[in-house]
Amino acid sequence: MKAHIITIGDEILIGQTLNTNAAFIGEQLTNLQIRITASSVVPDEEAIILKEFKRAFDANDLILVTGGLGPTHDDVTRKCVVDYFDTELIENKDVLEDITKFFESRGRILTGTNRDQALVPAMATPIRNARGTAPGYWIEKGKKIFVVMPGVPYEMKNMMENFVLPKIATLLESKSFIITDNLLTTGIPESLLFDKLGNIDDLLQGAKLAFLPNQFGVRMRITVESNSEETAKNKIGEIEQKIRAKVGRFIYGRNNDTLESVIAKLLIDRGAKLAVAESCTGGLILNRLTNIAGSSQFLERGVVAYSNAAKVELLHVSEDTIQKYGAVSIEVARQLAEGVKAISGSDYGLSVTGIMGPAGGSESKPVGLVYIGICDSKICTANEFRFGDDRLLNKDRTSQAALEMLRRLLLGISYED
């Protein structure tokens, strides 16, 4: 089965909003062994949308469209669907009931504009929206499937998971199995990661490996195709073992893992508590950790000690140390980690101090210089890092490096390559 993903919206086209919908849909279709021939973004203009509908429908078995189903004047997708399939709009009682209950549950009055969202193309099977008001549409014509969903990501995902994907799965008769797996790395650049793997052809033996870098590290996506699901799974397992043998220390997780979720599990399994002292990241590490449900099981406290006075008063960093070495120094990083561990009674103390930029650097201490400290019951140490000159990227990279230091300490993995 061949598929084309169409995303509608000026905000996507001009880069104001990231196209996370296409990424999610593409991943889910690939898991069903559906070949994606194209993914396109078009503006909220009827003529262009209709032209893209025709191009996609002529060349593919499955078309999935997101965006433009809202109640305002710039939401034109429904009209385009009606025009393209030469159908009409009819009010669907189930959809109207859903919309009515949605407004009642929020204490809001149902307006005529919102009631109009219960009008769906006559030839479509409505996809009911459990998280919003705009329904989706499932249309079958000439052995082809045309799916339309809202552009709001959590609404689209709910429809995909509860209606679209199960329905597609029942229609598939695949003779081959495509298995993908992702290994997540951090602390190593893409080029060095590639070099450490050695001969790629010998490693893969016909499989595919993609390197997908981002600000936190490199995702390695392995893809194996076989006429047997068991054979595909076994082969992907063998490849993963070979990769781990070469670069295992840099691999922190798989697929949808995050570094903070991996650390949370490690700490909870040990019954251990963590305390964090942040200066340059301003609470970003704490934000990532508290995004994990149940973070109270392992996170004892966090202190954002931005000023020198706060470092001294709250975390007992020595004034002499700051005067002698500066607030951005390996000595202060150690004392921050030691101080937050001591005042909290935690098992681990983690700290960061650095120069995020774009100003504030010097020849001896340039922008991007960061020191990360870490303490447990046996050691209190710190490492130096040098990132770039982009303030927000530096904050992201510092938070990632700090969490990675903690992960390696918990697993007994040396931070030295």
C-alpha angles and dihedrals in degrees: 000000000000122000139192122198117209122192116193123201142093089226090062094044095053094044096249091123127032116240097238091148094067091047092053095044092047092052093048094048091048089054087058091051092250114150113229110213098180146356116202139180121211133180127248091271120123098215093052093044093051091048090052092047090056094045092050096041094049094053105035145053096218129036122185119192128188131185140034100068097114126115099255132096095259093057100094104151096101092052090049091052091050092049096044095051093036093233137127138242121256130179113253113211095206092052092046090052090051092051093046093051090046091058094042092053089056096044092245131136117247108237128202090251092058093043088058088066087074088069107100133176108277094231094050132094104226117237103215117229114227093180105039145007107265113086123214126232132231112197127180120193129161094349090307128114125219116188125187123189138169119271095232101107099221091048092048093047092052091053092046095050099042103035119004102047096044091048093049091048091058090055098050124101101179120178093192134051124223114194123187130187132177128215114199119213135181136180096040129084121237096250094051091045090054092049093050092055092063120198104018095194092056090046097050104032094198099333123112129245124189125190111215112182126194136164091282101047141288127311113209111205115199119196125190127180124195141150088242125059091209092051091049093050092047092050094048089050091053092050091049091052091052092049093048090051089059105035105009096130090064095049112094101167152338137256109329098005119127124206090242092052091051091050092046091057093047093051095044092049089053094044087234131151128221132202124190132204114196130186113155096027094054097214100322093125090050090048091054093047094047090051084075113091109240094024089145087074092069110011111083099176147321131218125200102204103176101158126059089241091057091050090053099040100040104030103026096239109170115255088213090056092052092047093047101041105015130243090278100062141110090248094056092045090056093048092048091053092044092047097050091046092050099047092046100041088228127155093235134031122198127186143176133195127168152123110275097180159163084170132016100067129121137189092269095037109031128188109280095037110137135174121200121195129197134182138185131162092288109033142028112192143147138207133209123233132183117204130169135280100266109106099209094042089049090055091050093047093046092052090048094048091049093051090046091053088053093048092052092047090051091050096039093243117151115241091213114092 
